[in-house]
Amino acid sequence: MEKVIKRKLKLAIEAGKANPAKVGKDLAPTGINLLQFCNQYNEMTKGQSGQIIPAEITVYEDRTFDVKLKTPPASFLLKQYAGIEKGAAKPGNEIAGTITQKQLRKIAEIKLPDLNTNSVESAMKVIAGTARNMGIQIEKD
């Protein structure tokens, strides 16, 4: 018998740091076991600490759930590689940080599974656009 999907939701949580207090407001209304979700998420993200790992949660009518991990947000990766806390307040007018073409390629390769393209070059253009919107400059190698 096919399981009936009750709800699908996405949460961006720091790897290995899920706890019922953090995810409660989003997941409690679904009726799933919060502790079970937290343990499963923390186990799946072990070894990726310090990174934001979004989770796609599918909740079924019988209160069971599936968790599918996504790649970290592009903005998180860009800030990490540029070594900055946050993007520019006025992108286009000010520069918050810089990354190299090699770093841009690395970020694009990390994000590739979640983007709607199969080419690293296209992914690099998408990430470059995000960088521009954050005031992060990309240096030519």
Backbone torsions as a table, in degrees:
resi	resn	phi	psi	omega
1	MET	NA	137.0	179.7
2	GLU	-75.4	135.7	177.8
3	LYS	-75.1	139.6	179.5
4	VAL	-89.7	125.1	-179.6
5	ILE	-78.9	126.1	179.5
6	LYS	-90.2	-42.0	-175.5
7	ARG	-163.6	148.2	174.0
8	LYS	-122.2	135.5	176.5
9	LEU	-146.4	159.2	179.4
10	LYS	-119.5	136.1	176.5
11	LEU	-129.4	139.0	175.2
12	ALA	-105.7	110.7	-175.3
13	ILE	-126.3	148.4	176.2
14	GLU	-69.9	134.8	-176.5
15	ALA	-54.4	130.6	176.3
16	GLY	74.7	4.5	-175.4
17	LYS	-117.6	16.5	179.4
18	ALA	-71.1	133.4	172.5
19	ASN	-145.1	158.1	-175.6
20	PRO	-55.0	-31.5	-179.5
21	ALA	-66.4	-38.1	-178.3
22	LYS	-75.9	-38.6	-174.7
23	VAL	-99.4	-6.6	-175.0
24	GLY	-54.5	-48.9	-175.3
25	LYS	-63.5	-28.5	179.6
26	ASP	-87.5	-38.0	-172.5
27	LEU	-98.7	-23.9	-177.7
28	ALA	-56.0	-43.0	-179.9
29	PRO	-61.3	-20.0	-179.1
30	THR	-79.9	-18.4	177.6
31	GLY	83.2	9.0	179.0
32	ILE	-81.0	163.6	179.0
33	ASN	-75.5	108.2	-175.4
34	LEU	-62.2	-41.9	-178.7
35	LEU	-64.3	-40.9	178.5
36	GLN	-62.3	-43.7	178.0
37	PHE	-61.4	-48.4	-177.7
38	CYS	-59.4	-45.8	179.3
39	ASN	-61.3	-43.5	-179.0
40	GLN	-65.3	-45.5	179.9
41	TYR	-62.9	-47.1	-178.6
42	ASN	-62.4	-36.8	178.1
43	GLU	-67.2	-41.8	-178.6
44	MET	-68.3	-28.6	-175.6
45	THR	-103.5	10.9	178.9
46	LYS	-58.5	135.7	179.3
47	GLY	89.3	0.8	178.2
48	GLN	-119.3	23.9	-173.4
49	SER	-58.5	147.3	-178.5
50	GLY	90.4	-8.9	179.6
51	GLN	-106.1	150.1	174.1
52	ILE	-89.1	119.0	-179.8
53	ILE	-117.3	105.1	178.6
54	PRO	-66.2	144.8	178.4
55	ALA	-121.6	135.8	174.8
56	GLU	-101.4	116.7	-175.0
57	ILE	-109.7	126.3	175.8
58	THR	-108.0	118.3	-178.6
59	VAL	-103.9	131.7	-179.1
60	TYR	-101.5	163.3	-179.4
61	GLU	-54.6	-35.6	-177.0
62	ASP	-83.5	14.9	177.7
63	ARG	68.5	16.2	171.9
64	THR	-90.1	168.3	-178.1
65	PHE	-151.6	158.1	173.8
66	ASP	-120.4	143.2	178.6
67	VAL	-119.6	128.6	177.0
68	LYS	-123.0	123.9	-178.7
69	LEU	-85.1	144.9	177.3
70	LYS	-111.3	175.9	176.8
71	THR	-82.1	156.1	179.7
72	PRO	-58.0	151.4	178.9
73	PRO	-58.5	145.3	-179.9
74	ALA	-57.6	-40.7	-178.5
75	SER	-62.9	-38.0	178.2
76	PHE	-64.2	-45.9	-179.7
77	LEU	-65.0	-41.6	179.6
78	LEU	-61.9	-44.1	179.1
79	LYS	-63.1	-41.2	-179.7
80	GLN	-61.9	-48.3	-178.4
81	TYR	-69.6	-33.8	-179.3
82	ALA	-81.6	-13.3	179.1
83	GLY	70.2	38.3	-179.4
84	ILE	-122.3	158.6	179.5
85	GLU	-80.9	-40.9	-179.0
86	LYS	-151.1	163.9	-179.3
87	GLY	-72.6	176.9	-178.9
88	ALA	-70.3	145.6	177.4
89	ALA	-69.8	-36.8	178.2
90	LYS	-124.4	80.1	179.8
91	PRO	-58.4	142.9	-177.2
92	GLY	98.6	-33.7	179.0
93	ASN	-102.8	-31.0	-180.0
94	GLU	-130.5	154.3	-179.0
95	ILE	-109.8	122.4	-178.4
96	ALA	-85.3	-32.2	-178.3
97	GLY	-174.4	178.4	178.4
98	THR	-134.9	151.3	173.0
99	ILE	-132.1	162.1	179.7
100	THR	-93.7	167.9	176.0
101	GLN	-60.2	-37.7	-180.0
102	LYS	-62.8	-42.8	179.4
103	GLN	-65.8	-39.3	177.8
104	LEU	-59.8	-43.9	178.7
105	ARG	-62.3	-42.1	179.7
106	LYS	-61.1	-46.0	179.5
107	ILE	-62.4	-43.8	179.3
108	ALA	-60.0	-40.1	179.4
109	GLU	-66.8	-36.6	178.1
110	ILE	-66.2	-43.8	-175.0
111	LYS	-79.6	-16.8	-173.6
112	LEU	-46.6	-44.9	-178.1
113	PRO	-61.0	-26.9	-177.4
114	ASP	-96.9	-3.9	179.7
115	LEU	-96.7	156.7	-178.1
116	ASN	-90.6	52.2	175.8
117	THR	-148.1	156.8	177.1
118	ASN	-106.8	-7.7	-175.7
119	SER	-100.7	133.6	179.9
120	VAL	-63.6	-35.2	179.9
121	GLU	-62.2	-44.1	177.8
122	SER	-64.4	-41.9	178.8
123	ALA	-61.1	-38.7	179.2
124	MET	-62.7	-37.1	178.5
125	LYS	-65.8	-40.8	178.8
126	VAL	-62.0	-48.4	-179.2
127	ILE	-65.4	-38.2	178.6
128	ALA	-61.7	-37.2	177.3
129	GLY	-64.4	-42.8	177.3
130	THR	-62.6	-42.5	179.2
131	ALA	-60.4	-44.9	179.2
132	ARG	-58.6	-43.1	-179.9
133	ASN	-66.6	-19.8	179.7
134	MET	-97.9	-3.8	-178.4
135	GLY	79.5	26.8	178.2
136	ILE	-102.3	124.5	-178.3
137	GLN	-88.5	143.3	178.4
138	ILE	-108.4	119.6	-179.1
139	GLU	-82.1	143.5	174.8
140	LYS	-78.8	138.9	-179.8
141	ASP	-70.6	NA	NA
